[in-house]
Amino acid sequence: MRRVKWTHTAKKSLNQVYEFSNVVWGSNVANHFLQLVDSRISSLIKNPEIGKRHRNFRSILIHKHVRLFYETRNSEIVLLAFWDNRQDPNKLAVLLLKK
């Protein structure tokens, strides 16, 4: 079984999406989002190749507006960032370079 490693950027970006959801749509929606995150990570552990392939990483849709970017390294799944797809994609490139 693969181990999941959270980068600082992944933790921070998840918190930002959660807080935004909590403020805009309330705690029920924000908590449901966290359940979706847990479910998708469980799916990744079982099959890390399910995400869409990009150059040096993969991504999986968490919600219609949020995507998780990750890498697979030997026996690890490294979570890189959670991204609201409605944002400027140039900012995503900068965020992923921080890893």
Secondary structure by P-SEA (a helix, b strand, c coil): cbbbbbcaaaaaaaaaaaaaaaaaccaaaaaaaaaaaaaaaaaaaaccccccccccbbbbbccccbbbbbccccccccccccccccccaaaaaaaaaac
